[in-house]
């Protein structure tokens, strides 16, 4: 009679890392730069990739960790319109994601409640790309399929990029090389 949380299926987690969509080159402040018209379309297109990732990880609680920067929040708003209407995603806007480093993002993931099965992180480069590489590992073994890895290597992590990683374990144990890169897409609307 093991607890449900100890079964392998109960420990399956999904992490979806999203770089904000195309933003205006200047704004009142960098933090308040808004999405361009192209950025809005790209964010909506990225939403389809996020919806696909969330459908594959159906069940459990989903949390979106979103940078408080206007362009990141607007990206989240646009892409969330592509999510199924019956999907409940708890939105958590985080000021710290604006200038976060990879260690900060990993720490936020490690602090998630045990009943969260899926986390969407919407933020900025170079941190989003570095986070994907750190979580998937640099040795190539854990990073995922060659096709997905090659696509990421060829394209870098442009605006509206979406990387989907899987992780088996408690959130507290997530870290470098613990995830598998399952998908990579770039939203272009």
Secondary structure, DSSP 8 states (H G I E B T S, - for coil): ---GGGSTGGGEEEEEEEE---B-S--SSGGG--B-HHHHHHHHHHHHHHHHHHHHT-SSEEEEEEESSHHHHHHHHHHHTTS-TT--EEEEEEGGGTT--HHHHHHHHHTS-TTEEEEEEEE-TTHHHHHHHHHH-SSSSSSB-HHHHHHHHHH-S-TTEEEEEEEES-GGG--TT--EEEEEEE---
